[in-house]
Amino acid sequence: MACGIIEDGCDHHFQIMQHTNFPSYAYNKYKTSPFFLISLEAWRRGLEISFSRDIKNFTVSSQENSRIFCKSMVLDPELGFRTHEICETKDEAKQYLAEAGVPVARGRRFRPEIGDEVIFGYANELGYPVVLKPTNGFKGKGVFSNIPDAATLRKLLVTVRRDMNYPDVMLEERIEGNDYRVFVIGDRVEGALKRVPAHVTGNGRDPVRKLIKSKNAGRMKNPHLELKLIKVDQDLLENIRSTGKSLGSVLKQGETLFLRVRGNVTTGGDSEDVTERLPKNVGETAIRAVKAIPGLNHAGVDVLYDEAKPDSTGVVIEINSMAEFGGHLYPVIGEPRDISSALIDHYFPESISSRDKNRTVFYDLDRLKKTLDSDPETAVTLSPPPDGKWIRREITLSGRVQNVGFRAWAKKQARELGLSGYVENLPDGRVRIVAAGGQEPVQTFEYGCKTGPDKASVEQVAAAMYEGPVIMGFRIIRKKSVFKTKTAHLVHAVRWRLAKLKKRFF
């Protein structure tokens, strides 16, 4: 696969799309999840949002129409999840694509009852190198894209079918070309990423192992990449070994080592926005691919395109009906693409005039999740966003304001006045408050802060206009315990591992 190299660096994205940034207390694992970004965009425009069962299933309604979402997918009224089932089962999706004349890779599906020897025979027919992947896999899990010979295929079949518990697999020819993720909505390409496989660049002194660690440190600064780190697994080790190097090898200054063959961002790949430079024929192929699947109106389409053959239309290797689009919002290089706004524009054109409203206001995701988790049968309709102009004030208080109940008092007063915002203790002994709401309630609250609760002694009040993000409702920010955070992560990891073992053996 031909690959370009993307320079490392993520920090500039935080200045480009500031309305997607969250204050520290709003950081959560869902911040670039499609369900959150789509529902947030619709809610900000004043559309009605109702959640059922869990936070990834919701309905968006206006006076003119209503749509049911599951993650990033809109369910067809007649087909429901059938559309997703087609896309998820890769060989069935290929059949629809091929029938519509969309270019796909040659290959076959091998169900669990078919032995490995049959797969070896078909690999000889295709010719090496070949691609092995689960029929129902996702996010690049279990995909091996550059299998050079029968011995390697034999080893990887054990890995995928037995160790990873994907007995139903596909074997395909390997297609040369650059890896593109094209996000199609209707008849338009709304975003296109060129994906480059995970790689490191040498500095003449650090081993590959340390270069990977440094690259991961940079990825953790990007909201979309912070949990999509380069993991040292069998696929990565095989690729490094094939180049004659190891984790302990020291690369020359400027020397690049590709750690994987495929450019999946979830396995450590980088992304460059190429929406304006996407070849027209590749975009047309992606649009035709979406139209080929019954009930599908938008999707993320993975296309391999050989830039050395400009007349090529590209080859579709996968179509994702519930595609993530955080990579379009936070590319490693290039202009962010606001896919969630484009989706709401497409399905609710009557709301376009409200597109720029409430750009720094957020609904309370944590409270919503707790409500749904406590009773899965509950349906929750979000309260509407602010109607009219909000006044936002940042108030900083000094004196005897900590350990006197000031935060609890501020929360009670703010909620009685119908204000949103938060209160927190600062390390230097001061208290900081952000209050947002109607002009009169905010002024009443600010005046009350000059005295505060009975035990407080306010010596100085500094107040100014606040332009940052605000979550609906008023809350107390408490300093997180490092020990509790690490313990929670450990418990989560243990539970995840136990669930995997249970699925495998029971």
C-alpha positions in Angstrom: 0.0 0.0 0.0 1.4 3.4 -1.0 1.5 5.7 2.0 2.2 9.4 2.6 3.8 10.5 5.9 2.0 12.9 8.2 4.0 15.1 10.5 3.2 14.6 14.1 1.2 17.2 16.0 -2.3 17.7 17.3 -2.4 20.9 19.4 -3.7 23.3 16.7 -7.1 21.6 16.6 -8.1 23.1 19.9 -8.0 26.6 18.4 -9.8 25.7 15.2 -13.1 24.5 16.6 -13.5 26.0 20.0 -17.2 25.3 20.3 -16.3 21.6 20.5 -14.1 22.0 23.5 -15.4 21.2 27.0 -14.5 22.5 30.4 -12.6 20.0 32.4 -15.6 18.7 34.4 -17.4 17.9 31.1 -14.7 15.6 29.8 -16.1 12.1 29.4 -15.5 9.1 27.2 -18.4 10.2 24.9 -17.1 13.7 23.9 -16.5 12.8 20.3 -19.1 10.0 20.0 -21.5 10.4 17.2 -24.6 10.1 19.3 -23.5 12.9 21.6 -22.4 15.3 18.7 -25.6 14.7 16.7 -28.0 15.0 19.6 -26.1 18.1 20.9 -26.3 19.8 17.5 -30.0 19.1 17.2 -30.7 20.1 20.8 -28.9 23.4 20.3 -31.2 24.2 17.3 -34.2 23.7 19.5 -35.3 20.3 18.1 -36.8 17.9 20.5 -34.5 15.1 21.7 -35.9 12.0 23.4 -33.7 9.1 24.6 -34.9 5.5 25.1 -33.2 2.5 26.7 -29.7 4.0 26.6 -27.9 7.2 25.5 -27.0 5.8 22.0 -30.7 5.5 21.0 -32.6 8.7 20.5 -35.3 10.4 18.5 -34.9 13.9 17.0 -38.2 15.6 16.1 -39.4 18.9 14.7 -42.9 20.1 13.8 -42.3 18.7 10.3 -40.7 15.3 10.8 -39.0 12.9 13.2 -36.0 10.6 12.9 -34.8 7.7 15.0 -31.0 7.5 15.5 -28.9 4.6 16.7 -25.4 6.0 17.3 -24.8 7.8 14.0 -27.3 5.9 11.9 -30.8 6.9 11.0 -33.1 3.9 11.1 -35.3 3.4 8.0 -38.9 3.2 9.0 -39.4 -0.1 7.1 -36.0 -1.8 7.2 -35.0 -0.8 10.8 -31.7 -2.5 11.7 -31.7 -4.6 8.5 -29.6 -1.9 6.8 -27.0 -2.1 9.5 -26.9 -5.9 9.4 -26.1 -5.8 5.6 -23.2 -3.4 6.2 -21.9 -5.3 9.2 -21.8 -8.6 7.3 -19.0 -7.8 4.9 -19.7 -10.4 2.3 -23.4 -9.5 2.0 -22.5 -5.8 1.7 -20.0 -6.7 -1.1 -22.8 -8.5 -3.0 -25.0 -5.4 -3.0 -22.0 -3.2 -4.0 -21.0 -5.6 -6.8 -24.5 -5.8 -8.1 -24.6 -1.9 -8.3 -21.3 -1.9 -10.2 -19.2 -0.5 -7.3 -15.6 -1.8 -7.5 -14.8 -4.3 -4.6 -11.9 -6.6 -3.9 -12.0 -10.2 -5.0 -12.6 -12.5 -2.1 -14.7 -15.1 -0.3 -16.3 -15.7 3.0 -15.4 -18.8 5.1 -18.0 -19.8 7.7 -16.9 -21.4 11.0 -17.5 -25.0 9.8 -15.1 -24.6 6.8 -11.6 -25.8 7.7 -8.3 -23.8 7.4 -7.1 -26.0 4.6 -9.8 -24.8 2.3 -8.8 -21.2 3.1 -5.1 -22.1 2.2 -6.3 -23.4 -1.2 -8.2 -20.3 -1.9 -5.3 -18.1 -0.9 -3.2 -19.9 -3.6 -5.9 -19.1 -6.2 -5.9 -15.4 -5.2 -2.1 -15.2 -5.0 -0.1 -13.7 -2.1 -0.2 -11.2 -0.4 -3.7 -11.6 0.9 -6.0 -9.9 3.4 -7.6 -11.8 6.3 -10.5 -10.2 8.3 -13.5 -11.2 10.4 -16.8 -11.3 8.5 -18.5 -9.3 11.3 -15.5 -7.4 12.7 -15.3 -3.6 13.4 -12.7 -0.9 14.0 -10.0 -2.9 12.3 -10.0 -5.7 14.9 -8.7 -8.9 13.6 -7.8 -7.4 10.2 -4.4 -8.4 8.7 -3.8 -6.7 5.4 -0.4 -7.9 4.1 -0.1 -11.6 4.6 2.9 -12.6 2.5 2.8 -16.4 2.5 1.1 -19.6 3.6 3.1 -20.0 6.8 2.1 -16.5 8.0 -1.5 -17.1 7.0 -1.6 -20.4 9.0 -0.4 -18.6 12.1 -2.8 -15.7 11.7 -5.8 -18.0 11.1 -5.2 -19.4 14.6 -5.0 -15.9 16.0 -8.2 -14.6 14.4 -10.4 -17.8 14.4 -9.3 -19.2 17.8 -7.6 -16.6 20.0 -9.7 -13.6 18.9 -12.9 -15.7 18.6 -13.7 -14.7 15.0 -14.3 -18.1 13.4 -16.3 -16.6 10.5 -13.7 -14.9 8.3 -13.1 -13.5 4.8 -10.0 -13.8 2.6 -9.5 -11.1 -0.1 -6.9 -10.0 -2.5 -4.7 -7.1 -1.4 -5.4 -3.9 -3.2 -2.6 -1.3 -3.7 -3.5 2.2 -2.9 -3.9 5.0 -0.4 -6.6 4.5 2.3 -9.5 7.0 2.4 -12.4 7.3 4.7 -15.2 9.2 2.8 -18.2 10.4 4.7 -21.2 10.6 2.4 -24.6 12.3 3.2 -27.1 11.9 0.4 -25.5 13.0 -2.8 -22.6 14.8 -1.2 -19.2 14.0 0.2 -19.1 16.0 3.5 -15.7 14.9 4.6 -12.7 12.8 3.4 -9.7 11.7 5.3 -6.5 10.2 4.0 -5.5 7.6 6.6 -1.8 6.8 7.0 -0.9 3.6 8.9 0.7 3.9 12.4 4.3 4.9 12.0 7.2 6.5 13.8 10.1 8.7 12.6 13.6 8.2 14.0 15.8 10.8 15.8 19.0 8.8 15.7 19.0 8.0 19.4 15.7 6.5 20.7 14.6 2.9 20.1 11.3 2.2 18.3 9.7 1.3 21.7 10.4 4.8 23.0 9.3 6.5 19.7 6.0 4.7 20.0 5.6 5.9 23.6 6.4 9.5 22.5 3.9 9.3 19.5 1.2 8.1 21.9 1.8 11.0 24.2 1.0 13.3 21.3 -2.1 11.4 20.4 -3.4 11.8 23.9 -3.7 15.5 23.4 -6.2 15.0 20.6 -9.8 14.4 21.9 -10.5 11.8 19.2 -7.2 10.0 19.5 -6.5 9.9 23.2 -7.9 6.4 23.5 -6.8 5.3 20.1 -3.1 4.7 20.9 -0.5 2.6 19.1 -0.7 -0.8 20.8 2.2 -3.3 20.6 0.4 -6.4 19.5 1.1 -9.4 17.2 0.2 -7.5 14.0 2.5 -4.7 14.9 5.4 -7.0 15.8 4.9 -9.0 12.6 5.1 -5.8 10.5 8.2 -4.6 12.3 9.9 -8.0 12.0 9.2 -8.1 8.3 11.4 -5.0 7.9 14.2 -6.6 9.7 13.8 -4.4 12.8 12.6 -4.8 16.3 11.3 -2.6 19.2 14.9 -2.1 20.3 16.1 -0.8 16.9 17.3 2.8 16.7 16.1 4.5 13.5 18.3 7.1 11.7 17.3 10.8 11.9 14.3 11.2 9.7 13.9 7.5 8.9 10.3 6.4 9.0 9.1 2.9 10.1 5.5 1.9 9.3 4.2 -0.2 12.2 1.0 -1.4 10.4 -0.2 -1.9 6.9 -3.8 -0.5 7.2 -4.4 3.1 8.2 -7.2 2.6 10.8 -7.1 5.4 13.3 -8.3 3.0 16.0 -5.1 1.1 15.7 -2.8 4.1 15.7 -3.1 5.5 12.2 -2.9 9.2 11.4 -5.5 11.2 9.4 -5.3 14.2 7.0 -8.4 16.0 5.8 -8.4 15.9 2.0 -12.1 16.8 1.4 -11.2 19.6 -1.1 -8.6 17.5 -2.8 -10.5 14.2 -3.0 -10.4 12.9 -6.6 -13.9 13.3 -8.1 -14.1 9.7 -9.2 -13.3 8.4 -5.7 -16.1 10.6 -4.3 -18.5 9.3 -6.9 -17.6 5.7 -6.0 -18.3 6.4 -2.3 -21.7 8.0 -3.1 -22.7 5.0 -5.3 -21.6 2.7 -2.6 -24.0 4.3 -0.1 -26.9 4.2 -2.6 -26.3 0.5 -3.2 -27.3 -0.5 0.3 -31.1 -0.6 0.9 -32.3 2.1 3.4 -28.8 3.8 3.7 -28.7 7.6 3.3 -25.4 8.3 4.9 -22.3 6.3 5.9 -18.5 6.3 6.2 -17.0 4.5 3.1 -13.5 3.0 3.2 -11.9 3.3 -0.2 -8.5 2.2 -1.5 -7.2 4.5 -4.3 -4.0 4.2 -6.2 -2.8 7.8 -6.9 -0.4 6.4 -9.5 -3.5 5.5 -11.5 -5.5 8.7 -11.7 -8.2 7.1 -13.9 -9.0 4.5 -11.2 -12.3 4.8 -9.4 -11.0 3.3 -6.2 -12.0 0.0 -4.6 -14.5 0.0 -1.7 -13.3 -2.2 1.1 -15.9 -1.5 3.7 -19.1 0.5 4.3 -19.9 1.7 7.8 -23.5 2.5 8.6 -22.7 3.6 12.2 -19.5 5.4 11.4 -17.6 7.5 13.9 -16.7 10.9 12.6 -14.5 12.3 15.4 -11.6 12.0 13.0 -13.2 14.5 10.7 -13.7 16.9 13.6 -10.2 16.5 14.9 -7.9 15.4 12.0 -4.2 15.3 12.7 -3.7 17.6 9.7 -6.1 19.8 7.8 -9.4 21.5 8.3 -12.1 20.0 10.6 -15.4 19.0 9.1 -18.6 19.5 11.2 -20.3 16.3 10.2 -23.0 16.4 12.9 -24.2 19.8 11.6 -24.2 18.5 8.0 -26.4 15.5 9.2 -28.9 17.7 10.9 -29.0 20.0 7.9 -29.8 17.0 5.7 -32.5 15.4 7.8 -34.0 18.7 9.3 -33.4 21.4 6.7 -36.1 23.5 8.5 -33.6 24.0 11.3 -30.7 25.4 9.2 -31.6 29.0 10.2 -30.8 28.0 13.9 -27.5 26.4 13.1 -25.4 29.0 14.9 -27.4 29.2 18.1 -26.2 28.1 21.5 -22.7 27.1 20.2 -21.2 26.9 23.7 -24.1 25.5 25.6 -24.3 21.7 26.5 -27.0 19.5 27.9 -26.1 17.6 31.0 -24.9 14.2 29.6 -23.8 12.8 33.0 -27.3 13.4 34.5 -29.0 11.9 31.5 -26.8 8.8 31.6 -27.5 8.3 35.3 -31.2 8.5 34.7 -31.2 6.0 31.9 -28.9 3.6 33.7 -31.1 3.6 36.8 -34.2 2.6 34.7 -33.6 1.3 31.2 -37.3 1.5 30.5 -37.4 5.2 31.1 -37.7 7.6 28.2 -36.1 11.0 28.7 -36.8 14.1 26.8 -34.2 16.9 27.1 -35.3 20.2 28.4 -34.9 22.8 25.7 -31.8 25.0 25.4 -31.8 28.7 26.5 -34.4 30.8 24.7 -33.1 34.3 24.2 -29.9 35.9 25.2 -28.0 34.5 28.2 -25.9 36.6 30.5 -22.7 34.8 31.6 -20.6 36.0 34.5 -17.4 34.7 36.0 -17.2 35.6 39.7 -14.0 35.1 41.8 -14.2 35.5 45.6 -11.4 35.9 48.1 -11.4 36.0 51.9 -12.7 33.2 54.2 -14.6 31.4 51.4 -13.4 27.8 51.6 -14.5 25.2 54.2 -17.5 27.4 55.1 -20.1 25.8 52.9 -19.8 28.4 50.1 -20.1 25.9 47.3 -23.2 24.3 48.7 -24.7 27.8 49.3 -23.9 28.9 45.7 -25.4 25.7 44.2 -28.7 26.2 46.2 -28.9 29.9 45.3 -28.2 29.3 41.6 -30.8 26.5 41.3 -33.4 28.6 43.0 -32.8 31.3 40.5 -32.8 28.9 37.6 -29.1 29.5 36.7 -26.6 27.2 35.0 -22.9 27.0 35.6 -20.6 25.7 38.3 -18.6 26.6 41.5 -15.1 25.4 42.4 -12.4 25.9 45.0 -9.2 27.3 43.7 -5.8 26.1 45.0 -4.9 29.6 46.3 -7.9 29.7 48.6 -10.3 31.6 46.4 -13.7 30.4 45.0 -14.6 30.7 41.4 -18.1 30.7 40.1 -19.6 30.7 36.6 -23.2 31.8 36.5 -25.4 31.9 33.3 -29.0 32.8 32.8 -31.4 35.8 32.5 -29.9 39.2 33.3 -32.0 39.8 36.5 -31.3 36.4 38.1 -27.6 36.6 37.4 -27.4 40.1 38.9 -29.3 38.9 42.0 -26.9 36.0 42.3 -23.8 38.1 41.9 -25.0 40.6 44.5 -25.7 37.7 47.0 -22.1 36.5 46.5 -20.8 39.6 48.2 -21.9 38.2 51.5 -22.4 34.4 50.8 -23.3 32.0 53.6 -23.2 32.9 57.3 -19.8 31.5 58.1 -18.1 33.2 55.1 -16.2 36.5 55.1 -15.9 37.8 51.6 -13.1 40.4 51.3 -13.0 40.9 47.6 -15.2 40.1 44.6 -13.9 40.2 41.0 -16.5 39.7 38.2 -16.3 39.8 34.5 -18.1 38.5 31.4 -17.6 34.8 30.6 -17.4 33.5 27.1 -16.6 29.9 27.8 -18.8 26.8 27.6 -21.7 26.1 30.0 -23.5 22.9 30.8 -27.2 23.2 31.6 -27.8 23.0 35.4 -25.6 24.1 38.2 -22.9 21.9 39.8 -20.1 21.8 42.2 -16.7 20.9 40.8 -14.7 18.7 43.2 -11.0 17.9 42.8 -10.6 14.4 41.5 -8.7 11.9 43.6 -5.8 10.4 41.6 -6.1 7.2 43.6 -9.9 6.9 43.0 -9.4 7.5 39.2 -6.7 4.9 38.9 -8.7 2.4 40.9 -11.7 3.0 38.7 -9.6 2.4 35.6 -8.2 -0.8 37.1 -11.7 -2.1 38.0 -12.9 -1.3 34.5 -10.0 -3.2 32.9 -10.6 -6.2 35.1 -14.3 -6.3 34.3 -13.6 -5.9 30.6 -11.1 -8.8 30.7 -13.5 -11.1 32.7 -16.2 -10.4 30.2 -13.9 -11.3 27.3 -12.9 -14.6 29.0 -16.6 -15.4 29.8 -17.5 -14.8 26.1 -14.7 -17.0 24.9 -15.0 -20.0 27.3 -18.7 -20.0 28.3 
